[in-house]
Amino acid sequence: MEDKIIHVNGRDYHWPKNPLVVICCDGSEPDYMETAMADGLMPNLQRIVGKGENLRGASVIPSFTNPNNLSIVTGRPPAVHGICGNYLLDPETGDEVMMNDPRFLRAPTIFAAFQEAGACVAVITAKDKLRLLLGNGLDFSNGTAVSFSSEKADQCTSATHGIENVLDMVGMPVPDVYSAELSQFVFAAGVKLLESHRPDLMYLSTTDYVQHKFAPGSEGANSFYAMMDRYLGALDDMGATIVLTADHGMKDKHLADGSPDVLYLQDVFDEWLGKDCATVILPITDPYVVHHGALGSFATVYLPDDADAGELCMRVRQIEGIDTCYTRAQGCILYELPEDRMGDLIVVSGGGQSSKVIGTSADRHDLSGLKEPLRSHGGITEQEIPIIVNRKTSNLGENLRNFDAFSIGCNHIADVAAAAR
């Protein structure tokens, strides 16, 4: 095909020479795959990095699922696409709501732009909470778009997902939402779709259930990455260009006795300002809290009108385990966040040697589902992510971000980049 350039959100993307598969392995800090490769459990990935690239990049902050997945699929930070958490205080209504409705999305996805230009695209995600956002703008009427989740793969129709009979295609039942199989279904479906549909662009997004439970090198983690390796090998063998990254990393967030290391920030502000005068929002919150208890390393605080945000910001910074605190304007500039969707303060915990996570009030968190010592994310220490490519690249530059993944696959594969010059 003659070189074709698609313009999306102020960035240019060359039409990929081979099917481009971008994988977001949720919660996959680099140590998971490095340890598994060192232990001989990922021979296909070892082969892939041997002929391609094994790089590092940074996620967006907050290092949570929704902001980073939407950054990856729009190629831009949350200040542009508007998705700054899994959960927010809706500025239009004042209600605390999930940020999984496409009405919150302010930028088109790369998939929608490519489909409009004539491409065939496929989007598979583990949890259905992401499906509507990732598939926003796709037209399922002409057979050139597929978008579904493992969680609700049995509910797919041609009219709403671009595909039906997914369980028969994949050869697996609908997995439990709290299982490694939820991610395995994503990989298995991706391989089948690459065989049957040969999409120009495909996005596979997993769940971090395993990473919340198991540290790098553990039996549970190694089993997951050995499984993943089989599907990576299959995708590579079928000639796809693969760009593998993550939405965020994952770190231990517990004390020596295994109990969660939590700062209940709402309780702090209730003591300082009076009960419920301030409102602490935890953007990690989603319907799937069993594995993290809605505890992460990022929070935003809405203050009463007469509060001194600067003074309170300084007080929060003095709390043990807090990495930093910024006023809204400062934090939104630094982290590229939409000001109208953040509170008066932006709080990050767990920097350096700290393992602190932020909660609201102690009585609002049900931690009974935590069967293992807590591992979680959201802060600076979970920002490092892998960027692995199965082909040599050219002219990448420095300071890579996970939302450069599609640009790398479209613009910076060595032979493509050379032809474009």
Helices and strands as residue ranges (DSSP letters): E 5-8, E 11-14, E 20-24, H 30-38, H 43-51, E 53-58, H 65-74, H 78-81, E 87-89, E 96-98, G 102-104, H 110-116, E 121-125, G 128-130, H 131-134, E 145-149, G 153-155, H 158-161, H 166-170, H 181-196, E 201-205, H 209-213, H 219-237, E 241-245, E 251-252, E 262-264, H 265-273, E 279-281, E 298-302, H 309-317, E 322-327, H 328-335, G 339-341, E 345-349, E 357-359, G 362-364, E 375-376, G 380-382, E 384-389, G 402-404, H 405-411, H 414-420
